[in-house]
């Protein structure tokens, strides 16, 4: 059987367009997420009807931020993937840096992300996995060092307990 593990642990996020492309590829037709600006303007991102369907697991932890955290939350709401690992911190606001005349700068949160069900991840304090699994050796997180596997591509031995559980 074919299955998919998406490792978003310690992923600081990225570009909104990139997470939209990934989610559109993975999910069926519907609302993926929306961005709400401070002035109330809303930008809605939708998925088309084409998607892939096979068992999926997403690994998350307290280092999963912004667009990576949003990606995990959307997959969970669609019930398209099982989330495993540790809870995220709810750091999903987009920020803008404003340079001041004295050379210093301030960072302001300018947009919020909402999941398909209208949940603001920052307001709820993060995404809780379906299965909480901790690594006994935190230095093994996200590494394939020591991972061996068979011809079918599965990992049979790894020091990464979360990966092995997935």
ChimeraX attribute file (.defattr): number of C-alpha atoms within 10 A of each C-alpha:
attribute: neighborCount
match mode: 1-to-1
recipient: residues
	/A:1	5
	/A:2	10
	/A:3	11
	/A:4	13
	/A:5	15
	/A:6	15
	/A:7	22
	/A:8	22
	/A:9	21
	/A:10	17
	/A:11	17
	/A:12	15
	/A:13	20
	/A:14	12
	/A:15	10
	/A:16	17
	/A:17	10
	/A:18	12
	/A:19	17
	/A:20	18
	/A:21	12
	/A:22	12
	/A:23	19
	/A:24	22
	/A:25	15
	/A:26	18
	/A:27	22
	/A:28	19
	/A:29	12
	/A:30	14
	/A:31	18
	/A:32	26
	/A:33	24
	/A:34	21
	/A:35	21
	/A:36	19
	/A:37	15
	/A:38	11
	/A:39	8
	/A:40	10
	/A:41	10
	/A:42	15
	/A:43	12
	/A:44	14
	/A:45	17
	/A:46	18
	/A:47	20
	/A:48	13
	/A:49	12
	/A:50	12
	/A:51	14
	/A:52	11
	/A:53	13
	/A:54	12
	/A:55	13
	/A:56	18
	/A:57	22
	/A:58	25
	/A:59	26
	/A:60	29
	/A:61	25
	/A:62	18
	/A:63	19
	/A:64	29
	/A:65	25
	/A:66	25
	/A:67	25
	/A:68	24
	/A:69	29
	/A:70	27
	/A:71	23
	/A:72	28
	/A:73	26
	/A:74	22
	/A:75	22
	/A:76	20
	/A:77	14
	/A:78	16
	/A:79	11
	/A:80	20
	/A:81	21
	/A:82	18
	/A:83	26
	/A:84	24
	/A:85	26
	/A:86	23
	/A:87	22
	/A:88	26
	/A:89	20
	/A:90	21
	/A:91	23
	/A:92	26
	/A:93	22
	/A:94	18
	/A:95	13
	/A:96	12
	/A:97	11
	/A:98	11
	/A:99	11
	/A:100	9
	/A:101	7
	/A:102	6
	/A:103	6
	/A:104	8
	/A:105	11
	/A:106	10
	/A:107	11
	/A:108	12
	/A:109	13
	/A:110	15
	/A:111	20
	/A:112	22
	/A:113	25
	/A:114	23
	/A:115	21
	/A:116	20
	/A:117	13
	/A:118	10
	/A:119	16
	/A:120	21
	/A:121	23
	/A:122	19
	/A:123	12
	/A:124	11
	/A:125	14
	/A:126	21
	/A:127	24
	/A:128	21
	/A:129	21
	/A:130	16
	/A:131	15
	/A:132	15
	/A:133	19
	/A:134	16
	/A:135	15
	/A:136	12
	/A:137	10
	/A:138	11
	/A:139	10
	/A:140	17
	/A:141	20
	/A:142	16
	/A:143	12
	/A:144	14
	/A:145	11
	/A:146	11
	/A:147	15
	/A:148	12
	/A:149	11
	/A:150	9
	/A:151	6
	/A:152	8
	/A:153	9
	/A:154	13
	/A:155	16
	/A:156	10
	/A:157	15
	/A:158	17
	/A:159	20
	/A:160	22
	/A:161	18
	/A:162	22
	/A:163	26
	/A:164	13
	/A:165	13
	/A:166	21
